[in-house]
Amino acid sequence: METIIKWLGHSAFEIIVGGQNILLDPWLNHNELSERKAKDFKKVDLIAVSHGHVDHFGDTMEIMRNTEAKLICTPIISWYIDLRGIYKTSGRNIALAHGGTVTLGNMRISMVNALHPTALFADEWPLLKQYSQDGGAVGYVIRTPDDHSIYFAGDTDIFMDMQLIEKKYHPDVAILPIGGRFTMDCESAIMAVDMLKPKYLIPMHYNTHAEIPVDVDKFVKDMKEAHPDVSVIIPNPGEAWYLEK
């Protein structure tokens, strides 16, 4: 079954498995790297949000109001969504906690740990500057019917439990932040690959703004020296990358 991964800039991704799509951290409208904005998505099957910061929770509410997308998130974000009319009873508001797994269509999605301070900046934030708790940052592992495993780390530093993620999920693809300052940097990402042992690495959360600059060519060079058997994928925003069957 065909699996396509599209980087939409920053930490936003669209993954398409056999025609079913999932958006990860869909920050689009104010994401200068993304040519596609929330209004451009007419069909979304799933959304998975790693945490509530503006550049990750992003345009989740707009997309859910404009489509029939189901949301996977922490219980506290789920409660927030429920209070705004997308009820848990609707089947579209799906809470998970660390270690939890749900199968939706042709994707099996597990929530895993991440290490990052966070809170929910949502509808109230632009006008009232109010934010809520969000249950903490998480990552996700998506498994396809072809038994491919895609690890989306979200915002995180390196942590030793990545060894357990490798042991349980054996990720073929690791999507890791490399920008530093708010997440792990390039050096830590290369160390994380030691633990995760993926076939492919896709970096994210870098060069979006001046606070997270990365010399991508140097990162690719350093990765090849440290892990010559791991392919580093640097897609242009919106470009489709096909995971081999």
C-alpha positions as CSV (number, residue, x, y, z in Angstrom):
1,M,0.0,0.0,0.0
2,E,1.5,3.3,-1.1
3,T,2.8,5.6,1.7
4,I,3.5,9.2,0.9
5,I,5.1,11.7,3.4
6,K,4.9,15.5,2.7
7,W,6.7,18.0,4.8
8,L,4.6,21.2,5.0
9,G,7.3,23.3,6.7
10,H,8.3,23.6,10.4
11,S,6.8,20.5,12.1
12,A,3.7,20.1,9.9
13,F,3.4,16.9,7.8
14,E,0.8,15.2,5.7
15,I,1.1,11.4,5.6
16,I,-1.0,9.5,3.1
17,V,-1.5,5.8,3.4
18,G,-3.5,4.2,0.6
19,G,-5.5,7.4,0.1
20,Q,-6.2,8.0,3.8
21,N,-4.4,11.1,5.1
22,I,-3.3,12.3,8.5
23,L,-2.0,15.8,9.3
24,L,0.6,16.1,12.0
25,D,0.9,19.4,13.9
26,P,-1.0,21.4,11.2
27,W,0.4,24.9,11.7
28,L,-0.2,26.2,8.2
29,N,-1.8,29.7,8.0
30,H,1.1,31.5,9.6
31,N,3.8,29.1,8.5
32,E,5.7,30.9,5.8
33,L,7.2,27.7,4.5
34,S,3.8,26.1,3.7
35,E,2.2,27.0,0.5
36,R,-0.9,25.1,1.6
37,K,-3.1,26.7,4.1
38,A,-5.9,25.3,6.3
39,K,-8.6,26.3,3.8
40,D,-6.9,24.3,1.1
41,F,-7.5,21.0,2.8
42,K,-11.0,19.9,1.7
43,K,-10.6,16.3,2.9
44,V,-8.7,15.3,6.0
45,D,-9.2,11.9,7.6
46,L,-7.1,12.3,10.7
47,I,-5.2,15.0,12.7
48,A,-2.6,14.2,15.4
49,V,-1.4,17.0,17.6
50,S,1.8,16.6,19.6
51,H,1.2,19.6,22.0
52,G,-0.6,22.9,22.3
53,H,2.0,25.4,21.3
54,V,0.8,27.7,18.5
55,D,3.2,26.3,15.9
56,H,1.9,22.8,16.5
57,F,-1.8,22.9,17.5
58,G,-1.9,25.6,14.8
59,D,-5.0,25.4,12.6
60,T,-6.5,22.3,14.1
61,M,-9.8,23.9,15.0
62,E,-10.3,25.5,11.6
63,I,-9.6,22.2,9.8
64,M,-11.9,20.3,12.1
65,R,-14.7,22.8,11.5
66,N,-14.2,22.7,7.7
67,T,-13.8,18.9,7.3
68,E,-14.9,15.6,9.0
69,A,-11.4,15.0,10.4
70,K,-10.9,13.0,13.5
71,L,-8.4,14.4,16.1
72,I,-5.9,12.3,18.1
73,C,-4.6,14.2,21.1
74,T,-4.0,14.1,24.8
75,P,-7.0,13.9,27.2
76,I,-6.8,17.5,28.2
77,I,-6.7,18.8,24.6
78,S,-9.6,16.4,24.0
79,W,-11.6,18.0,26.8
80,Y,-10.8,21.5,25.4
81,I,-12.2,20.4,22.0
82,D,-15.2,18.8,23.6
83,L,-16.1,22.1,25.4
84,R,-16.0,23.8,21.9
85,G,-18.6,21.5,20.4
86,I,-16.6,18.7,18.8
87,Y,-17.8,16.1,21.4
88,K,-16.1,13.0,22.5
89,T,-19.4,11.2,21.6
90,S,-19.0,12.3,18.0
91,G,-16.3,9.8,17.3
92,R,-14.1,12.6,16.0
93,N,-12.5,13.6,19.3
94,I,-10.1,10.7,20.3
95,A,-8.0,11.0,23.4
96,L,-4.9,8.9,23.9
97,A,-2.3,8.8,26.7
98,H,1.3,7.8,26.7
99,G,1.5,4.1,25.5
100,G,-2.0,4.2,24.1
101,T,-2.8,2.9,20.6
102,V,-5.8,3.3,18.3
103,T,-6.5,1.8,14.8
104,L,-8.3,4.2,12.5
105,G,-8.8,3.1,8.9
106,N,-5.5,1.8,7.6
107,M,-3.3,3.4,10.2
108,R,-2.4,2.2,13.7
109,I,-1.3,5.1,15.8
110,S,0.5,5.0,19.1
111,M,1.2,7.9,21.5
112,V,4.8,7.9,22.9
113,N,6.8,10.2,25.3
114,A,8.3,13.5,24.4
115,L,10.4,15.9,26.6
116,H,9.2,19.5,26.2
117,P,7.5,22.2,28.3
118,T,4.2,23.2,26.8
119,A,0.6,24.5,27.1
120,L,-2.4,24.9,24.9
121,F,-2.6,28.2,22.9
122,A,-5.9,28.0,21.1
123,D,-9.0,30.0,20.2
124,E,-8.6,32.3,23.2
125,W,-5.0,33.1,22.7
126,P,-5.0,35.8,19.8
127,L,-7.5,38.0,21.6
128,L,-7.3,37.3,25.3
129,K,-3.7,36.0,25.6
130,Q,-5.1,33.1,27.6
131,Y,-3.8,29.6,27.4
132,S,-4.7,26.2,29.0
133,Q,-3.0,23.1,30.1
134,D,-2.6,20.5,27.4
135,G,-1.4,17.4,29.2
136,G,2.2,17.6,28.1
137,A,4.1,17.1,24.8
138,V,3.9,13.7,23.1
139,G,5.2,12.0,19.9
140,Y,3.4,9.4,17.7
141,V,4.3,6.2,15.9
142,I,2.2,5.4,12.8
143,R,2.2,1.9,11.5
144,T,0.9,1.1,8.0
145,P,-0.7,-2.1,6.6
146,D,2.7,-2.8,5.0
147,D,4.2,-2.9,8.5
148,H,6.1,0.4,8.0
149,S,6.6,2.3,11.2
150,I,6.9,6.1,11.1
151,Y,8.1,7.9,14.3
152,F,7.1,11.5,14.6
153,A,8.9,12.9,17.7
154,G,7.1,16.2,18.0
155,D,9.0,18.8,20.0
156,T,11.5,17.0,22.2
157,D,15.0,16.7,23.5
158,I,16.8,13.4,23.2
159,F,15.9,11.0,26.0
160,M,16.9,7.5,26.8
161,D,13.4,6.1,26.3
162,M,14.0,6.3,22.6
163,Q,15.7,3.0,23.1
164,L,12.3,1.6,24.1
165,I,10.6,3.2,21.1
166,E,13.1,1.4,18.9
167,K,12.6,-1.9,20.8
168,K,8.8,-1.8,20.6
169,Y,8.1,0.0,17.3
170,H,11.3,-0.5,15.1
171,P,10.8,2.8,13.2
172,D,11.7,2.7,9.5
173,V,11.4,6.5,9.4
174,A,12.3,8.9,12.2
175,I,11.0,12.5,11.9
176,L,13.1,14.5,14.4
177,P,13.5,18.2,15.3
178,I,17.0,19.5,14.8
179,G,16.7,23.3,15.4
180,G,18.0,23.5,18.9
181,R,17.0,26.1,21.5
182,F,13.5,24.7,22.0
183,T,14.2,21.1,21.0
184,M,17.1,18.9,20.4
185,D,19.8,20.2,18.1
186,C,21.6,18.5,15.2
187,E,24.2,16.8,17.5
188,S,21.4,15.3,19.7
189,A,19.4,14.2,16.7
190,I,22.4,12.3,15.4
191,M,22.7,10.7,18.9
192,A,19.0,9.9,18.8
193,V,19.5,7.9,15.6
194,D,21.9,5.7,17.5
195,M,19.0,4.6,19.7
196,L,16.2,4.6,17.1
197,K,18.0,2.8,14.3
198,P,15.8,4.0,11.5
199,K,16.4,3.5,7.8
200,Y,15.4,7.1,7.0
201,L,15.6,10.4,8.9
202,I,13.6,13.4,8.0
203,P,14.5,16.5,10.0
204,M,12.0,19.2,11.1
205,H,11.6,22.3,13.3
206,Y,14.5,24.2,11.8
207,N,15.1,27.4,9.7
208,T,11.5,28.5,10.2
209,H,12.8,31.7,11.9
210,A,16.0,33.2,13.2
211,E,16.0,31.4,16.5
212,I,16.4,27.9,15.1
213,P,19.0,28.2,12.3
214,V,20.6,25.1,10.9
215,D,23.2,24.5,8.2
216,V,21.4,21.6,6.5
217,D,24.3,20.6,4.3
218,K,26.5,20.3,7.4
219,F,23.9,18.2,9.2
220,V,23.5,15.9,6.2
221,K,27.3,15.5,6.0
222,D,27.6,14.8,9.8
223,M,24.8,12.3,9.6
224,K,26.4,10.4,6.7
225,E,29.7,10.2,8.6
226,A,28.0,9.0,11.8
227,H,25.3,6.8,10.2
228,P,26.2,5.9,6.6
229,D,23.4,3.4,6.4
230,V,20.7,5.9,7.2
231,S,19.2,8.0,4.4
232,V,18.6,11.6,5.2
233,I,15.6,13.0,3.4
234,I,15.4,16.7,3.0
235,P,12.1,17.4,1.1
236,N,11.0,20.8,-0.1
237,P,7.8,22.0,1.5
238,G,4.9,20.2,-0.1
239,E,7.1,17.8,-2.0
240,A,5.9,14.1,-1.9
241,W,8.4,11.5,-0.7
242,Y,7.4,7.9,-1.3
243,L,8.2,5.3,1.3
244,E,9.4,2.2,-0.5
245,K,7.2,-0.9,-0.1
